[in-house]
Structures are given as structure tokens and as C-alpha cells.
Amino acid sequence: MQPHPFHRDSFLKQVHEDSRFDLVVIGGGATGLGVAVDGAARGLRTLLLEQHDFAKGTSSRSTKLVHGGVRYLAMGDVKLVHEALRERGILFSNAPHLAHSQPFVIPCYSIFSKWKYLIGLKLYDWLAGKWRIGKSTFVSRTEVRKSFPFLKPGGLKGGVRYFDGQFDDARLAVNLARTASAFGAAVINYCRVTDVLKSESGRVNGVCFVDEETGKSYRVQARAVVNATGVFVDDILRMDTGNHKPLVKPSQGTHIVINSSFIGGKEALMIPKTSDGRVLFGVPWHNHLVVGTTDIPVDQHSLEPRATDKEIDFILDTASNYFTNRPTRTDVLSVFAGLRPLAAPATESGSTKEISRSHKLIISASGLITITGGKWTTYRKMAEDTVDQVLQVGGIQPIPCPTTSIKIHGHTRETQPGHWGVYGSDAPKIQYLAGTDPAWQEKLHAKFDHLAAEVIWAARHEMARTVEDILARRLRILFLDAAAALEMAPKVAQLMAAELGKDDHWIESQLTRFRKTAETYLLAN
């Protein structure tokens, strides 16, 4: 039972009535939401502020994998892999409606590579311990061809099958926000922090923020402030010191989405070595195929990074080296890029390949706590480490971390088939809602099974405020098929306007903004 509705106005009212918090978290991505869940679960009065929508940036643009990091094992980072495999197991237990086991096959073109990968993956299995989700095995040439009928057969010696995890990143973010709220946290999107407040002695003791929807400003006090803004951490650190040296080096990762028929089955493909020495994944996701990722250093950060032609060509060319049904630019249904906040400077060559994915926790002289680096898989452990520091900085009595066993909102092991699965225990509630109005039972698009009722639900119960919030992060259509998302947008805008009490001007403004965003997901042929 939630102590208050998951509603933006309700949270802002809380802030207005009592502006004193134990913990203020800046940033509503994976790490910030994890910190809010952990802090609230330990009994801290918690406020989370996100300048845009939950998981708007990096946290909605992953490869959709919950994994230990096979690549990091090859680099010898056993500790990082072991920690991630344990966290993978915890997430499977706490959010089975969102994270599940996914079989992968590595095609091998020499006997040596088959043994090399199998030995490495056996170690991967062993490191998972009780959290192991499958057994790595040899796969015959015939079986590889059966799983991937369009894979080029020349020189193929067979392969290795292993198991890792897959999830829906933005849906997990929304469910973490709901979980934090259930423990009493106020989590508010579209609230931008404008300043960090300090006591006379120079200790951080609060923040100023502005509600981007109304322009109203707020000042809140806090015993501890956490900067969990990903690639934007340096912006907050500059508020603290004014002359901050950059802490993160952004790395851009791009993915393309194509029809699932290019793989032809439900197993994922891992290409172990590309032309630049990285790995490339082809992962079935929501009846489509996500292919990526790239890894290039960039100098600028933004909420909507643009994939470069070079990255897109790299992905298509690499896929074409392995598939007889060569994917081309005309096959790309959506393309999305995300920025990873790598917690170290780049090497002289500018490469990001060797920069650490492990997280870094920094306590400024002012007491500002900054958490950066890491990845979705380890979000919970990052949050635990961060809140441990919050207790110290805030002078709060130690409280054990309970999140290894906290069930995330929507938790159920009886998920419904199709797209309903990611809603978990909310699915029957949305279906009941659809039954209350015939118009809400209509499909939003002929190519997808989503109903109008899902838009109403997202606006009413998941704090969706814009057309983009719905189509990018609640329903994921923009990430699957950008053209279909554009076709859905007018209906979504009408439904949202009726639910939120908006006028025709709002609808037109929303559609204009969404078209501009969606164009970056469409590939010019």
C-alpha cells in the first residue's frame, strides 16, 4: 500500500508543506532511482529530482542486457564481473517481470576459438556461483545454422552457447520510481536543480530547483545531497566549486533496430571481435532486433545525442560480414545513441575501450556526494554504496541496506504474454481500465498491440507528462519503429490532453516537439 499517490502534484505538495529532507537525489536515471529506493527503504525522508523524464538519457539507451560483462572478463577484471553477476541474480529475483534469462550464441570460425570462448564462459558460469542461470556448452555447426539460418556458413566450425540476462531499461526505471514512492520518497520529473545550497561553514545542505512545467522555484534543505546525473555530473560539481575539473569522459554507444527476421529465432548473437576489437550484439527485444553497440569518445554531452553515419555504417558492415541477408539503411526501423559516463579521462589515443565501467563514489570537501560510472546491472550495488556514504555525511545512525530482497514494483512470476509482460502485476489493472471505456480498448497502431488505455495508465499512474514520455519510455515504440511512433503521436496526444486537462495548443506543441525528436531516430536513406 502506497503512503500517497504516485502523482507529480502530490509530490510537489509534499515539498511545499515540508521542505526538509534527509536525502536529496539529483538525477532520475538508473543510479539516482536506485539511491532513492535504497534511501527511502532505510527510512530516510527522500526527494529525487529529474530535470527531464525518468531515464530520459543514458538509462533508456542501453543494449537491454543485464550481464556480468564477458568483455571485462577477457580484460581480467574478475572482481567487476563477479559483482555484476551477483547483481544480475538479485535483479532476476526482485524484478522477474522485467529481467529474464537470454541464450546467446557465439559463432566460431576456428577450433581454437571454440575452446577459447568455452573455457572463458565456463569461468563466467563459475563466477556466478548460486546466481548461475545456465550452462555454457559447445554448439555444432548444424545447430548454429539451425538457430541462425541467415548466418554465412563459410568456415563456420560451430559455436558456443551461454546465458545472460535481458531487460527493459526504461520500464525498470519507472518501476523503481514507483518502488521508491511506495517507501515514502517524493520522486519528481521535470524539475531542474539550479543551485546547490551551503551552510555558513561551506557544507552542502540543500538545493534550489525549478518546476519546468510552471516555472515555480523551490528551496529544500537536506542532510545529504547526492549527484547522480550521469554524464551531467560535472555540471552539478561546478555548482559546488565553480572551478571543477571534469570527472567523466562521455562515450557514445549507438544501436540500430531492425526486423527480427534478420536473426530468425529467439536466441541472441554475440560477434566476439569486430574490426575495431570490440564485440557486437544482435539481441531479440520486443519482437524486434537490437544491434550494437559502438563505443566512441565524445566531447559534448546532450539529452538527445545523434548517431553518426560512421557508427551506423560500422554496425551494418559488421552485421553484413556475418549474414547472407545483408541489412541496409532501408531496413533500419530506429536508431538510438546514448552516452556512457565513464569515470576516467581518455587515453592519449582518445580510445574509451579501456576506461573503467566500475563506479566511482566521490565526497567533495563540501560534503556533496557524487556517484558516477557503472552500468544498469550494478545499479543496486552502486546505490547501496552511495547511501552508506549518505549516512556518514548526514550524521545518521547506520541502517542496514535492505534492497537485496526488496521486490520491485510490478513484481510477479506470472507474467502475461506479449507486450503485457513488462507491466507485471499492473497488467490486469490496465486491462480492467480498458474495459471501462470502449475507446480505450482501441489499438494505437496496426503494427503493435498497445491499447489506448495504456496511454491513460501512463499519464495517470506513471507520471508521463509528454507524448515523448509515452512513446519513448513507457511504450518503447520510438526505440522500436520511429515511423510508427510518429503515426501514433496524434492519437497519443489527444488521449493525454483529455486525461491531463490540456488544450489544442498543448497538443500542437507536443506534436511539434515530438516530430523534432523522432527525426533523430529515423535514418535518412
Beta strands, then each sheet from edge to edge (+ up, - down):
strand 1: 20-26
strand 2: 46-49
strand 3: 65-66
strand 4: 99-108
strand 5: 137-139
strand 6: 158-167
strand 7: 186-188
strand 8: 191-198
strand 9: 204-211
strand 10: 217-227
strand 11: 249-259
strand 12: 268-271
strand 13: 280-285
strand 14: 288-292
strand 15: 296-297
strand 16: 334-342
strand 17: 360-363
strand 18: 369-372
strand 19: 443-445
strand 20: 448-451
sheet 1: 7+ 2+ 1+ 10+ 9- 8+
sheet 2: 7+ 2+ 1+ 10+ 18+ 17-
sheet 3: 3+ 6- 4+ 12+ 13- 14+ 11- 15+
sheet 4: 3+ 6- 5+
sheet 5: 3+ 6- 4+ 12+ 13- 14+ 11- 16+
sheet 6: 19+ 20-
end
